[in-house]
């Protein structure tokens, strides 16, 4: 991969995105965010309809239809999984800025 110029990779990716964005599909794919079933992708309306939510005194943006989205992504998201089903996400790199 080191033999391929980074500019060529970016140009190819941008062309792919531009071509894909011409489609008026009800479903979209997010390349860096896999779907739980890996079948279709995510509903376009979830990406298009964003709302502000307050969380611990901070205003954050999120999917307006959060219940539908979270149910799709996690199933029963209001219940904790059993201890042996819980997953951790280790930090692979941490960089602190001044």
Secondary structure, 3 states (H helix, E strand, C coil): CCCCCHHHHHHHHHHHHHHHHCCCCCEECCCCCCCCCCCCCEEHHHHHCEEEEEECCEEEEEECCHHHHHHHHHCCCCCCCCHHHCCCCCCCCCCCCC
